């Protein structure tokens, strides 16, 4: 490009848009430790006690209309900051997606959930992604879903992650657009979304001259999701018309 455009060579990349890049003979690692420390300092959580999980086990968040209201601007700032941190932290994707549902009228319970993520990050500030040199394999997807997990509208939550080589390259967690009537249907909706993402990723990799001739494997943990001979079982046929894309 320097032959066609006037530019300055700044050497190897070390920092880009809040993302730290470390290139070594072993591979490339990316993280957001500096950005994370800034978040903890900004929201007065720099000296907080760490926890081992970003979401407390068994706690179910809801709109909590009767709860004590908190500063919505502060809450939105925390959620927005955490959203950007998911660029290199797939381990907090579900938790951040969950608290982002309550930005309109946040209460103390929602703020406590957001601060728990900050406490988890306090103990995992060195986490990031490492792409090992020479380790290359086909793109592989993993998908999962809960069932009617949202306490307000009973919609399910989909999640997926794609691995390429030694680390994740794409991940997502979000509430499904419809109310499903069974765990099978919820898993089907999640797998369909994952399949669509896999097609987009394959096109991106093709543009980067990484050609994968084989079909992209997508793994799920629901036996009823497995469709043999391209036909769903009778109890699942009502979901077939709207979500019939993936075939396993």
C-alpha positions, 0 to 999 in steps of 0.5 A, a space after each residue: 500500500 505504501 507504493 500507492 499511498 503516502 503513509 508512514 510505517 509505524 512498525 508493529 501494532 501494539 495498541 489499537 482502539 483500546 485493544 492491546 496487541 502482543 505479537 511474539 514468535 509463539 503467536 498473537 495475544 489481544 486483551 483490554 487490560 488498560 481499558 479494564 483498569 480504566 473502567 474499574 477506576 472510573 466506577 470506583 471499583 478499583 479496590 473491590 473484592 473479586 468474585 469467581 463468576 460474572 453472574 451470581 448462581 440462581 439469581 433471576 433478573 427482571 424489570 423489578 418495577 417495585 425496586 429502588 431506582 438508581 441513576 440511569 446515566 451511571 448504569 448506562 455508562 457501566 453497561 456501555 463500557 462493559 459492552 466494548 470490553 466484550 470485544 476480547 472477553 467472550 466470558 462476560 458476553 452473556 452477563 453483559 447482554 443480560 444487564 443491557 435489557 434493563 437500561 430504561 429503568 434500572 434498579 438496585 438489583 440491576 446495578 448490583 448485577 452490573 457491579 458483580 461483573 466489575 468484581 469478576 473482572 477485577 480478578 480476571 484482569 489479565 484474561 484475553 485471547 491468544 492465537 497460537 502460531 501454526 495452529 490452524 483448523 477449520 471454523 467450528 461453531 458451538 451453540 446453546 440456548 436456555 428455555 423461557 429464561 427471561 422473567 418478564 416475557 418468557 423469551 429464551 436466550 441464544 448463545 454461540 461461539 466460533 473457534 478457529 485454531 486456538 481461540 474464539 473469533 466470534 461470539 454472541 448472546 442475545 434474547 430470541 425474537 419469539 416466545 418458543 414452546 419447547 426446549 427443542 424449538 429454543 435450541 432450533 432458533 439458536 442453531 439457525 442464528 448460529 448457522 447464518 453467522 457461520 455463512 457470513 464468517 465463511 465469506 469473510 475468511 474466503 476474502 482473506 484467502 482462507 478457503 474451507 471446503 468442508 461444511 462448517 460443523 456446529 455443535 449443540 447439546 439437544 438430541 431432539 435438534 438432530 434432524 435425520 433425512 432432512 425431516 423433523 419429528 412430528 412434535 417439532 414440525 410446527 417450528 420447521 417452517 420458520 426455522 428450518 435452515 440448519 441440518 445436522 
